[in-house]
Amino acid sequence: MSRLRWVLLALVLAVAGLTAYHHDRNPERRALTASVREHNGAPGAFATLGDGVTYYEAAGRQNGRVAVLVHGFSVPSYIWDPTFAALRDAGYRVIRYDLFGRGLSDRPDAAYDGAFYDRQLDDLLKALKVEGKIDLFGLSFGGYVSAHYASTHPQRIRTLNLVDPSNSAPVIPWQLATPLLGPYLFQTQYVPTMADNQSSDFLHPEQFPGWAERYRPQMAFYGFGRALYRSRLSLSRENFDAIYAAIARNGTPVHLLWGKQDPVIPVTQAAHIRNAIPSTTYTEIDQSGHLPQMEQTALFNQRILAYLEDHP
């Protein structure tokens, strides 16, 4: 057999091996269809927007002051359970939704950048006939999404409430930034372990049994890993200083809350936002990791409701 044939055979075997490994490691096995959504049992509803179907849940007084909750990088909108209930019971019209690529929302083939997430939120508010200003909450990666929206839609924001927010562009290793190789590595090395890694957000993970199992179902739908990969890539190119400068220039009231023992985004990073937006009100919550709204629920709810009352 000639050398060329040996090379071709080796390439075929390598491609076959990589394909088999990808299939074995990739948790995505089915499409997220209308039938799947219909039988999911989730308490919310679905809105068909310009880029696809978005899952959302709305509660509280129909004519109440509107609060919108944006979740983090990959855990869907249920991460806001305690805050959603507190705002609802306080008389707000509260809305939470799954970002595209997560939960029960579609996973379109898109850029997953700031403009894309802006459009999803803007389209959802229009679909729900929400007019006027909103109190916008963003957790972790949702802190980036909500800050970006506030910087581009200042006329829609009454208050911006950032909880342990992403606030700087991450450095992406060259392997992950490389076309074809990056998506392959992310899908086979990062995505399969994401459910089991979620407990690291907590200071006391033992208080939240079943957290990984609640997360896992969304991983089965095609496009989950692609959405997260592109979100990460887009975040690495973002200009956070420009975002915060726009928010400061617009005079948007900002409440920054941070878990003191956050292992994901250290509390020291709060200085970045406080320096960029000097008028920021800052609340540091002790005995809490990355999710203070869950680990110190009573204190968290007390502080956010008091802040909202101070900004009628």
Order of alpha helices (4+ residues) and beta strands (2+ residues): alpha-alpha-beta-beta-beta-alpha-beta-alpha-beta-alpha-beta-alpha-alpha-alpha-alpha-alpha-alpha-beta-alpha-beta-alpha-alpha
